[in-house]
Amino acid sequence: VVIENFSVRAMPALGLAYEQLCAANPAIVYVAMPAFGGDGPYRDYIGYGPSLEPMIGLTALMGYADDEPRVTATALVDPMAGVAAAAGTLTALERRGCTGLGAYVDLSQYEAGLALVGEALVEYQLSGSEPHRLGNAHFTIAPHGVYRCQGPDAWIAIAARDEDEWRALCAVAGRGWEVDPRFADQASRLARRAALDAAISAWTADHDKQVLTHTLLAAGVPAGAVLASSEYLHEPQLEARGYFAELTHPLTGPQRFDGSPLRFDGERGYEAWLPGPRLGEHNAALLYDLLGYSREDVARLLDTAVIAERPPQYQ
């Protein structure tokens, strides 16, 4: 299997086009992932996840009400294309197992990303109206949002998907929302979303986000504290499951690092993890032991700055 996501020109320029590799191995599965596929008017364009998000229409759905469109900042099309590539590879392998035939899989990342906005495309086809940006709100659920809590930049996410969750939220808040005619049912709450959000914000502002989260969850209301990175580094669930890797670097000392989400037979395998190498730390192992360079060779490489063992000095 060969998987590449260069431009359409890169692999042929290296002499590694599908036709050349297939001639050497007719059973090869070759997955090409250029931004826009192997043909069409955009075939020669180079694209990245952040530039493809606007082209598939995702950006038009991101943002807050009438504010400017937003990208996700996570290049969401990249992992979507990766999932499509994995599916295409497995399909081609299954076919090869049955027929012995290889395959050329032409995967457009642009087209893979369109799966993200299928719901919006169907809405437009059915209604003729353009979907609009809702920020943290929901098209059919209210309340559904992120609300300020006690403390600087402290927030909680709360939703009530049905009448049972709405009544549970009202009971926890104790503000009489259940008898307010403005919020009598889901349609009324959707129509008066701004007033409802203002009422909830006024209530949550007096509460600690973590305490309120646990109170709402215990009552059956979907809720979650919005965590800063400094908080999730000490999040009890992650601590209890041993998610973080503790590594000691010779320059920075012991540090906590994001770990693996996978456990095999209860183990994450952190005993095999190493801290990042220092600059040039493995020069000797690679050049002397593996490649057979002499001390004079290595000294010459250091003198000519081909390799380095310390950061360059800037004037």
C-alpha contacts under 8 A as a table, 3 or more apart, distances in Angstrom:
res1	aa1	res2	aa2	distance
1	V	28	I	5.90
1	V	29	V	4.69
1	V	30	Y	5.86
1	V	31	V	7.69
1	V	89	T	7.85
2	V	28	I	7.54
2	V	29	V	6.26
2	V	30	Y	4.78
2	V	31	V	6.08
3	I	30	Y	6.01
3	I	31	V	4.63
3	I	32	A	6.05
3	I	33	M	7.62
4	E	31	V	6.40
4	E	32	A	5.23
4	E	33	M	5.96
5	N	32	A	5.86
5	N	33	M	4.17
5	N	34	P	5.14
5	N	35	A	7.70
6	F	9	R	7.70
6	F	10	A	5.95
6	F	11	M	7.31
6	F	32	A	7.81
6	F	33	M	6.87
6	F	34	P	5.67
7	S	10	A	5.59
7	S	11	M	7.99
7	S	34	P	5.15
7	S	35	A	7.19
7	S	44	D	7.02
7	S	45	Y	7.59
7	S	46	I	6.07
8	V	11	M	7.08
8	V	12	P	7.76
8	V	34	P	6.04
8	V	37	G	7.86
8	V	38	G	6.38
8	V	43	R	7.04
8	V	44	D	6.51
9	R	12	P	5.82
9	R	13	A	6.17
9	R	44	D	7.68
10	A	13	A	5.22
10	A	14	L	6.48
11	M	14	L	5.06
11	M	15	G	6.34
11	M	16	L	5.00
11	M	17	A	5.23
12	P	15	G	4.98
12	P	16	L	5.44
12	P	17	A	4.46
13	A	16	L	7.43
13	A	17	A	7.98
14	L	17	A	7.71
15	G	20	Q	7.07
16	L	20	Q	6.04
16	L	21	L	6.17
17	A	20	Q	5.40
17	A	21	L	6.38
18	Y	21	L	5.15
18	Y	22	C	5.73
18	Y	30	Y	6.58
18	Y	104	Y	7.12
19	E	22	C	5.13
19	E	23	A	6.17
20	Q	23	A	5.27
20	Q	24	A	6.76
21	L	24	A	5.19
21	L	25	N	6.13
21	L	26	P	7.81
21	L	28	I	7.48
22	C	25	N	4.82
22	C	26	P	4.59
22	C	27	A	7.17
22	C	28	I	6.12
23	A	26	P	5.96
25	N	28	I	5.64
26	P	101	L	7.29
26	P	102	G	6.09
27	A	96	R	7.30
27	A	100	G	6.55
27	A	101	L	5.40
27	A	102	G	3.95
27	A	103	A	7.41
28	I	102	G	4.80
28	I	103	A	6.54
29	V	89	T	7.25
29	V	92	A	6.63
29	V	93	L	7.23
29	V	102	G	5.06
29	V	103	A	4.79
29	V	104	Y	6.13
29	V	105	V	7.50
30	Y	102	G	7.94
30	Y	103	A	6.17
30	Y	104	Y	4.93
30	Y	105	V	6.00
31	V	85	A	7.12
31	V	88	G	7.77
31	V	89	T	6.99
31	V	104	Y	6.11
31	V	105	V	4.60
31	V	106	D	6.29
31	V	107	L	7.05
32	A	37	G	7.91
32	A	104	Y	7.67
32	A	105	V	6.16
32	A	106	D	5.34
32	A	107	L	5.92
33	M	37	G	6.73
33	M	81	A	7.91
33	M	85	A	7.71
33	M	106	D	6.66
33	M	107	L	4.89
33	M	108	S	5.80
33	M	109	Q	6.34
34	P	37	G	5.25
34	P	38	G	7.02
34	P	43	R	7.84
34	P	46	I	7.60
34	P	47	G	7.90
34	P	107	L	7.01
34	P	108	S	5.91
34	P	109	Q	6.57
35	A	43	R	7.73
35	A	45	Y	7.24
35	A	46	I	6.18
35	A	47	G	5.10
35	A	48	Y	7.10
35	A	108	S	5.60
35	A	109	Q	4.89
35	A	110	Y	5.88
36	F	39	D	7.77
36	F	40	G	8.00
36	F	42	Y	6.07
36	F	43	R	5.46
36	F	44	D	8.00
36	F	45	Y	7.22
36	F	47	G	7.75
36	F	108	S	4.69
36	F	109	Q	6.08
36	F	110	Y	5.43
36	F	111	E	7.41
37	G	40	G	7.63
37	G	43	R	5.86
37	G	106	D	6.19
37	G	107	L	5.76
37	G	108	S	4.03
37	G	109	Q	7.23
37	G	110	Y	7.88
38	G	43	R	5.65
38	G	106	D	6.43
38	G	107	L	7.99
38	G	108	S	7.59
39	D	42	Y	7.39
39	D	43	R	5.04
40	G	43	R	5.46
41	P	44	D	7.75
42	Y	45	Y	5.41
47	G	51	S	6.20
47	G	52	L	6.52
48	Y	51	S	5.35
48	Y	52	L	6.11
48	Y	75	A	7.65
48	Y	78	D	7.68
49	G	52	L	5.13
49	G	53	E	6.26
49	G	75	A	4.28
49	G	76	L	6.31
49	G	77	V	5.02
49	G	78	D	5.31
50	P	53	E	5.45
50	P	54	P	7.55
50	P	71	V	6.76
50	P	72	T	7.86
50	P	73	A	7.14
50	P	74	T	7.67
50	P	75	A	4.89
50	P	76	L	7.68
50	P	77	V	7.71
51	S	54	P	6.21
51	S	55	M	7.06
52	L	55	M	5.03
52	L	56	I	6.32
52	L	77	V	6.88
52	L	110	Y	6.32
52	L	113	G	7.76
53	E	56	I	5.51
53	E	57	G	6.56
53	E	58	L	5.44
53	E	59	T	5.88
53	E	71	V	6.69
53	E	75	A	7.36
53	E	76	L	7.44
53	E	77	V	6.58
53	E	113	G	7.59
54	P	57	G	5.17
54	P	58	L	5.83
54	P	59	T	4.84
54	P	60	A	7.01
54	P	71	V	7.35
55	M	58	L	7.61
55	M	110	Y	7.77
56	I	59	T	7.90
56	I	110	Y	6.92
56	I	113	G	6.53
56	I	114	L	5.51
56	I	117	V	7.41
57	G	60	A	5.45
57	G	61	L	7.13
57	G	117	V	7.07
58	L	61	L	5.41
58	L	62	M	6.65
58	L	71	V	7.71
58	L	116	L	7.37
58	L	117	V	6.29
59	T	62	M	5.06
59	T	63	G	7.84
59	T	69	P	5.56
59	T	70	R	5.35
59	T	71	V	5.23
59	T	72	T	7.59
60	A	63	G	7.82
60	A	69	P	5.37
60	A	70	R	7.33
60	A	132	H	7.65
60	A	133	R	7.13
61	L	69	P	7.10
61	L	131	P	7.14
61	L	132	H	6.22
61	L	133	R	4.95
61	L	134	L	7.76
62	M	69	P	5.66
62	M	70	R	5.09
62	M	71	V	6.67
62	M	72	T	7.40
62	M	133	R	5.98
62	M	134	L	7.79
62	M	135	G	6.80
63	G	67	D	6.36
63	G	68	E	6.47
63	G	69	P	5.19
63	G	70	R	5.13
63	G	133	R	5.96
63	G	134	L	7.07
63	G	135	G	5.22
64	Y	67	D	5.29
64	Y	68	E	7.52
64	Y	69	P	7.92
64	Y	133	R	6.03
64	Y	134	L	5.74
64	Y	135	G	4.07
64	Y	136	N	7.57
65	A	132	H	7.45
65	A	133	R	5.06
65	A	134	L	5.20
65	A	135	G	6.13
66	D	133	R	7.23
71	V	75	A	7.99
72	T	75	A	6.56
72	T	76	L	6.88
73	A	76	L	7.93
75	A	78	D	5.78
75	A	79	P	7.85
76	L	79	P	5.92
76	L	80	M	6.55
77	V	80	M	5.02
77	V	81	A	6.00
77	V	109	Q	7.02
77	V	110	Y	7.74
77	V	112	A	7.41
77	V	113	G	5.11
78	D	81	A	5.26
78	D	82	G	6.26
78	D	109	Q	7.50
79	P	82	G	4.77
79	P	83	V	6.17
80	M	83	V	5.16
80	M	84	A	6.32
80	M	109	Q	7.99
80	M	112	A	6.36
80	M	113	G	6.16
81	A	84	A	5.01
81	A	85	A	6.06
81	A	107	L	8.00
81	A	108	S	7.89
81	A	109	Q	5.22
81	A	112	A	5.35
81	A	113	G	6.69
82	G	85	A	4.96
82	G	86	A	6.19
83	V	86	A	5.11
83	V	87	A	6.28
84	A	87	A	5.09
84	A	88	G	6.08
84	A	107	L	7.87
84	A	112	A	6.53
85	A	88	G	4.99
85	A	89	T	5.99
85	A	107	L	7.03
86	A	89	T	5.10
86	A	90	L	6.19
87	A	90	L	5.24
87	A	91	T	6.12
88	G	91	T	5.10
88	G	92	A	6.14
88	G	105	V	6.91
89	T	92	A	5.16
89	T	93	L	6.12
89	T	105	V	7.79
90	L	93	L	5.00
90	L	94	E	6.10
91	T	94	E	5.13
91	T	95	R	6.28
92	A	95	R	5.07
92	A	96	R	6.09
92	A	102	G	7.13
92	A	103	A	6.18
92	A	105	V	7.94
93	L	96	R	4.93
93	L	97	G	6.08
93	L	102	G	7.85
94	E	97	G	5.04
94	E	98	C	6.45
95	R	98	C	5.13
95	R	99	T	5.93
95	R	100	G	7.33
95	R	101	L	7.01
95	R	102	G	7.99
96	R	99	T	5.13
96	R	100	G	4.39
96	R	101	L	4.78
96	R	102	G	5.74
96	R	103	A	7.98
97	G	100	G	5.74
97	G	101	L	7.98
107	L	111	E	7.85
107	L	112	A	7.62
108	S	111	E	5.26
108	S	112	A	6.31
109	Q	112	A	4.92
109	Q	113	G	6.14
110	Y	113	G	5.30
110	Y	114	L	6.62
111	E	114	L	5.19
111	E	115	A	7.39
112	A	115	A	5.93
113	G	116	L	5.59
113	G	117	V	7.78
114	L	117	V	5.60
114	L	118	G	6.57
115	A	118	G	5.28
116	L	119	E	7.90
117	V	120	A	5.34
117	V	121	L	6.37
118	G	121	L	5.06
118	G	122	V	6.20
119	E	122	V	5.22
119	E	123	E	6.19
120	A	123	E	5.02
120	A	124	Y	6.28
120	A	131	P	6.33
121	L	124	Y	5.25
121	L	125	Q	6.26
122	V	125	Q	4.98
122	V	126	L	6.12
123	E	126	L	5.22
123	E	127	S	5.89
123	E	128	G	7.45
123	E	129	S	7.48
123	E	130	E	7.89
123	E	131	P	7.37
124	Y	127	S	5.29
124	Y	128	G	4.67
124	Y	129	S	5.30
124	Y	130	E	5.82
124	Y	131	P	7.17
125	Q	128	G	5.69
134	L	137	A	5.20
134	L	138	H	6.68
134	L	139	F	7.62
136	N	144	H	6.95
136	N	145	G	4.98
136	N	146	V	6.61
137	A	141	I	7.74
137	A	142	A	7.51
137	A	143	P	7.73
137	A	144	H	5.25
137	A	145	G	5.33
138	H	141	I	5.34
138	H	142	A	6.98
138	H	144	H	6.09
138	H	145	G	7.99
140	T	190	L	7.22
141	I	144	H	6.10
141	I	159	A	7.60
141	I	160	A	7.01
141	I	161	R	5.80
141	I	186	Q	7.01
141	I	190	L	6.87
142	A	159	A	6.94
142	A	160	A	6.48
142	A	161	R	7.31
142	A	186	Q	6.62
142	A	189	R	5.72
142	A	190	L	5.45
142	A	193	R	6.58
143	P	158	I	7.14
143	P	159	A	5.30
143	P	160	A	5.72
143	P	161	R	7.96
143	P	189	R	7.21
143	P	190	L	7.80
143	P	193	R	7.14
143	P	196	L	7.00
143	P	197	D	6.86
144	H	157	A	7.62
144	H	158	I	5.83
144	H	159	A	4.22
144	H	160	A	6.66
145	G	157	A	5.69
145	G	158	I	5.78
145	G	159	A	6.56
145	G	197	D	7.65
146	V	155	W	6.32
146	V	156	I	5.42
146	V	157	A	4.23
146	V	158	I	6.35
147	Y	155	W	5.34
147	Y	156	I	5.29
147	Y	157	A	6.27
147	Y	158	I	7.56
147	Y	197	D	7.86
147	Y	200	I	7.29
147	Y	201	S	5.33
147	Y	204	T	6.69
147	Y	205	A	7.80
148	R	153	D	7.37
148	R	154	A	5.83
148	R	155	W	4.39
148	R	156	I	6.46
148	R	201	S	6.05
148	R	204	T	6.32
148	R	205	A	5.52
149	C	153	D	7.91
149	C	154	A	5.17
149	C	155	W	5.15
149	C	156	I	6.72
149	C	201	S	7.78
149	C	204	T	5.15
149	C	205	A	4.08
149	C	206	D	6.31
149	C	207	H	5.60
149	C	208	D	6.04
149	C	209	K	5.74
150	Q	154	A	6.24
150	Q	204	T	7.60
150	Q	205	A	5.27
150	Q	206	D	5.61
150	Q	207	H	5.38
150	Q	208	D	5.31
150	Q	209	K	7.03
151	G	154	A	5.59
151	G	208	D	7.67
154	A	209	K	6.77
154	A	226	V	7.16
155	W	209	K	6.33
155	W	225	A	6.29
155	W	226	V	5.45
156	I	209	K	5.74
156	I	213	T	7.25
156	I	223	A	6.97
156	I	224	G	5.72
156	I	225	A	4.46
156	I	226	V	5.49
157	A	223	A	5.32
157	A	224	G	5.18
157	A	225	A	6.27
157	A	226	V	6.90
158	I	221	V	7.51
158	I	222	P	5.91
158	I	223	A	4.49
158	I	224	G	6.85
159	A	221	V	7.03
159	A	222	P	5.55
159	A	223	A	6.60
160	A	163	E	7.51
160	A	165	E	4.99
160	A	166	W	5.14
160	A	169	L	7.47
160	A	221	V	6.50
160	A	222	P	6.76
161	R	165	E	6.37
161	R	166	W	7.36
162	D	165	E	5.52
162	D	166	W	6.21
162	D	186	Q	7.57
163	E	166	W	4.84
163	E	167	R	6.04
163	E	185	D	7.50
163	E	186	Q	7.67
164	D	167	R	5.25
164	D	168	A	6.21
165	E	168	A	4.98
165	E	169	L	6.13
165	E	220	G	6.45
165	E	221	V	5.40
165	E	222	P	7.91
166	W	169	L	5.11
166	W	170	C	6.22
166	W	221	V	7.78
167	R	170	C	4.99
167	R	171	A	6.15
167	R	178	E	6.56
168	A	171	A	5.09
168	A	172	V	6.36
168	A	219	A	6.11
168	A	220	G	6.75
168	A	221	V	6.50
169	L	172	V	5.25
169	L	173	A	6.16
169	L	216	L	7.07
169	L	219	A	7.67
169	L	221	V	6.23
170	C	173	A	5.13
170	C	174	G	5.87
170	C	175	R	6.81
170	C	176	G	6.82
170	C	177	W	5.87
170	C	178	E	5.96
171	A	174	G	5.25
172	V	215	T	7.78
172	V	216	L	7.05
172	V	219	A	7.53
173	A	203	W	7.14
174	G	177	W	7.77
176	G	179	V	5.79
176	G	180	D	6.68
177	W	180	D	5.00
177	W	183	F	6.88
178	E	183	F	7.15
178	E	184	A	6.96
179	V	183	F	7.83
179	V	184	A	7.12
180	D	183	F	5.69
180	D	184	A	6.51
181	P	184	A	4.99
182	R	188	S	6.06
182	R	189	R	6.84
182	R	192	R	7.01
183	F	186	Q	7.34
183	F	188	S	5.33
183	F	189	R	4.80
183	F	192	R	7.56
183	F	196	L	7.59
184	A	188	S	6.09
184	A	189	R	7.19
185	D	188	S	5.28
185	D	189	R	6.22
186	Q	189	R	5.07
186	Q	190	L	6.11
187	A	190	L	5.14
187	A	191	A	6.20
188	S	191	A	5.10
188	S	192	R	6.22
189	R	192	R	5.10
189	R	193	R	5.61
189	R	196	L	6.80
190	L	193	R	4.99
192	R	195	A	5.54
192	R	196	L	6.25
193	R	196	L	5.08
193	R	197	D	6.05
194	A	197	D	5.21
194	A	198	A	6.18
195	A	198	A	5.09
195	A	199	A	6.25
196	L	199	A	5.14
196	L	200	I	6.28
197	D	200	I	5.14
197	D	201	S	5.99
198	A	201	S	5.09
198	A	202	A	6.19
199	A	202	A	5.25
199	A	203	W	6.52
200	I	203	W	5.11
200	I	204	T	6.13
201	S	204	T	5.17
201	S	205	A	5.93
202	A	205	A	5.51
202	A	206	D	7.55
203	W	206	D	6.07
203	W	207	H	7.63
204	T	207	H	5.31
204	T	209	K	7.97
207	H	211	V	7.45
207	H	212	L	6.32
208	D	211	V	5.45
208	D	212	L	6.00
209	K	212	L	5.22
209	K	213	T	5.97
209	K	225	A	5.51
209	K	226	V	7.92
210	Q	213	T	5.05
210	Q	214	H	6.45
210	Q	224	G	7.91
210	Q	225	A	5.79
211	V	214	H	5.42
211	V	215	T	6.27
212	L	215	T	4.98
212	L	216	L	6.08
213	T	216	L	5.30
213	T	217	L	6.13
213	T	223	A	5.58
213	T	224	G	5.45
213	T	225	A	6.03
214	H	217	L	5.12
214	H	218	A	6.05
215	T	218	A	5.25
215	T	219	A	6.43
216	L	219	A	5.05
216	L	220	G	6.35
216	L	221	V	5.09
216	L	222	P	7.03
216	L	223	A	6.38
217	L	220	G	5.03
217	L	221	V	5.17
217	L	222	P	6.04
217	L	223	A	6.24
218	A	221	V	7.46
227	L	230	S	7.92
227	L	231	E	5.76
227	L	232	Y	6.17
228	A	231	E	5.26
228	A	232	Y	6.52
229	S	232	Y	5.30
229	S	233	L	6.37
230	S	233	L	5.55
230	S	234	H	7.43
231	E	234	H	5.60
231	E	235	E	6.29
232	Y	235	E	4.60
232	Y	238	L	7.96
234	H	238	L	7.47
234	H	239	E	6.61
235	E	238	L	5.53
235	E	239	E	6.14
236	P	239	E	4.93
236	P	240	A	5.95
237	Q	240	A	5.17
237	Q	241	R	6.35
238	L	241	R	5.28
238	L	242	G	6.15
238	L	243	Y	5.27
238	L	244	F	7.28
239	E	242	G	5.19
239	E	243	Y	6.34
239	E	244	F	7.27
240	A	243	Y	7.87
242	G	245	A	7.84
243	Y	258	D	7.33
243	Y	259	G	5.51
243	Y	260	S	6.82
243	Y	261	P	7.13
244	F	256	R	6.33
244	F	257	F	5.72
244	F	258	D	5.31
244	F	259	G	4.82
244	F	260	S	7.92
245	A	256	R	5.77
245	A	257	F	5.15
245	A	258	D	6.33
245	A	259	G	5.26
245	A	270	Y	6.36
246	E	254	P	6.80
246	E	255	Q	5.84
246	E	256	R	4.74
246	E	257	F	6.35
247	L	254	P	5.58
247	L	255	Q	5.52
247	L	256	R	6.47
247	L	257	F	7.40
247	L	273	W	7.84
247	L	274	L	6.97
247	L	275	P	6.01
248	T	252	T	7.46
248	T	253	G	5.01
248	T	254	P	3.92
248	T	255	Q	5.99
248	T	275	P	6.60
249	H	252	T	5.34
249	H	253	G	4.87
249	H	254	P	6.18
249	H	255	Q	7.47
249	H	275	P	5.63
249	H	276	G	7.39
250	P	253	G	5.75
252	T	255	Q	7.56
260	S	263	R	7.63
260	S	268	R	6.59
262	L	268	R	6.34
263	R	266	G	5.24
263	R	267	E	4.97
263	R	268	R	4.65
263	R	269	G	7.93
264	F	267	E	5.15
264	F	268	R	6.31
269	G	272	A	5.97
269	G	273	W	7.38
270	Y	273	W	5.05
277	P	280	G	7.84
277	P	281	E	6.03
277	P	282	H	7.69
278	R	281	E	5.11
279	L	308	A	7.01
279	L	309	E	5.35
279	L	310	R	6.00
279	L	311	P	7.44
280	G	283	N	5.22
280	G	307	I	7.40
280	G	308	A	5.80
280	G	309	E	4.41
280	G	310	R	7.27
281	E	284	A	7.53
281	E	309	E	7.08
282	H	285	A	5.29
282	H	286	L	6.14
283	N	286	L	5.34
283	N	287	L	5.77
283	N	288	Y	7.83
284	A	287	L	5.31
284	A	288	Y	5.28
284	A	289	D	6.95
285	A	288	Y	5.82
285	A	289	D	5.16
285	A	290	L	6.46
286	L	289	D	5.84
286	L	290	L	4.94
286	L	291	L	6.19
287	L	290	L	5.85
287	L	291	L	4.96
287	L	292	G	6.06
287	L	293	Y	5.32
287	L	298	V	7.44
288	Y	291	L	5.96
288	Y	292	G	4.81
288	Y	293	Y	4.93
288	Y	294	S	6.50
288	Y	295	R	7.72
289	D	292	G	5.69
289	D	293	Y	7.83
293	Y	297	D	5.93
293	Y	298	V	6.70
294	S	297	D	5.07
294	S	298	V	6.41
295	R	298	V	5.22
295	R	299	A	6.13
296	E	299	A	5.04
296	E	300	R	6.17
297	D	300	R	5.19
297	D	301	L	6.36
298	V	301	L	5.04
298	V	302	L	6.23
299	A	302	L	5.09
299	A	303	D	6.12
300	R	303	D	5.04
300	R	304	T	6.20
301	L	304	T	5.28
301	L	305	A	6.09
301	L	306	V	5.09
301	L	307	I	5.83
302	L	305	A	5.02
302	L	306	V	6.12
302	L	307	I	5.35
302	L	308	A	5.91
303	D	306	V	7.79
304	T	307	I	7.86
305	A	308	A	6.13
308	A	311	P	7.29
